């Protein structure tokens, strides 16, 4: 089974107000499963996940991780 690293930017939103963004990494091979996993991780990581009125907007980023753990743009 192959794993595909996906990096997601998570934007917490409530009534048009945005909280600070953060990043989540998933390794599922199917994109739909990866997106569900990213939202679950975002709810666990963020303290705002305890409140039902906060929604989490996920944006898949086109970046890769270098050997130092930094996110670098990927052009493909």
N, C-alpha and C positions, 0 to 999 in steps of 0.2 A: 504494500500500500504506500503510495507516495504522499508526501506532505508538501503543501504549498504555503509559504509564509505570506500572509497578507497583513498590511498595516492599515488601520482605520483611524481616522480623526473623529473624535466624538465631541459633538456640540450639544450640551444640555440647553433646552429651550422651554420657556414657560411664558405664554401670552406674548410672544414676540421678543421677550427679554432673553438674552443669551448669557450663560455663565461661562467661565473660562474653559477652553478646550483642553483635551488631553488625548493621548494615543493609546490604542489597544492593538495587540498582535494576536492573530489566529493562525492555526496550522491545518485546518480542515481542507480536504481536497475539493469539496463541492462548495460553490459560492454561497448558496442559500443557507447551508449549515454554518458556514463561517460567519455569515451576517448575524444569524441568531446567537451564535456563540459570542460574537463581539458585543451585542447588546446586553447579553447576560453578564459578561465581564464588566461592562460599563456600569451597570446597576450595582454590582458588588463593590467596585472600586470607588465610585462617587458616593458621597454622603447624600446627594440629592436623589439617589435611586430609591430611597425609602419613601419618597412622596409621590403619589400617583399623578399629580398635576404636571410633573416634570417629564418631558419627552426627550429622547436622545436621538439626535440626527446623526447618522453614520455616513462618512464620506471615505470611500476607498482611495488611498493615496498611491501614486505611481512612484514609489521610492523603494530603495533596497537598503539593507543594513550592511555597513562595512565591518571590518574586523575589530574596530574600536567601539562598536555599538551605536554609531551615529547613523542617521537617516540621510541618504544621498539620493538626488534625483536619478530616476531611471528613464531613459529616453525611448524605450520601445513601447 
